[in-house]
């Protein structure tokens, strides 16, 4: 069973002490490729560094998460453009809107998102998107770029069935994480995932966040890591009513096509 983790924050400090072991465990769990998420200027540089060190196994995204919207200055955008000229960077993002935390003022978030959407038009790369509690503004901004963007994936989808269908109607891909395995917050996702067409489904851990709560026995530490992607795809397949090998192959094929992986 070959798996691709489309979103792992491997530049996070919690991975510094055992990074090589994390990669080894990922390989043992069937992961053949991972996308290292760049969610800030510094984080995007680190994602690139890791991708260069592990060519063939790691690739990277480069972007600025709405929490860091103030980084999208003229200088910041020049840096992102330079990063996107490099072959290791395969998608624009993580970018989008987050009205749940509101760590950045909403006008700043919208400005940062719009500039990164324009960058995606310029470089022609797909989008790795974040949206939380901002669906209406998010969709309005995406629609302003209709017909000019490459592919897009709504990473770590946690929204409603209505939101999911609107994304699918717009031909976006849906990224499913261990949120699915959270009996407190993710139960509604189990009813939604059967409706995601096979050709629009991808999987991710969002490590080190969102450790799947249904893993038994429970891990001693709360840090999530890519090896648990296997557990996520098993739960996802069960909810979709299909063999896990089918779900795995579908998501892997989609990720290869989406990111242009050989």
Secondary structure as UniProt FT lines:
FT   STRAND          3..8
FT   TURN            10..11
FT   HELIX           13..15
FT   TURN            16..17
FT   HELIX           19..28
FT   TURN            29..30
FT   STRAND          31..36
FT   HELIX           41..53
FT   TURN            54..57
FT   STRAND          58..62
FT   HELIX           66..71
FT   HELIX           74..83
FT   TURN            84..85
FT   TURN            87..88
FT   STRAND          89..98
FT   TURN            99..101
FT   HELIX           106..123
FT   STRAND          126..132
FT   HELIX           135..143
FT   TURN            144..148
FT   STRAND          152..154
FT   HELIX           161..169
FT   TURN            170..171
FT   STRAND          173..176
FT   HELIX           178..181
FT   TURN            183..185
FT   HELIX           187..192
FT   HELIX           193..195
FT   HELIX           198..200
FT   STRAND          201..203
FT   TURN            213..214
FT   HELIX           226..228
FT   HELIX           229..240
FT   HELIX           244..259
//
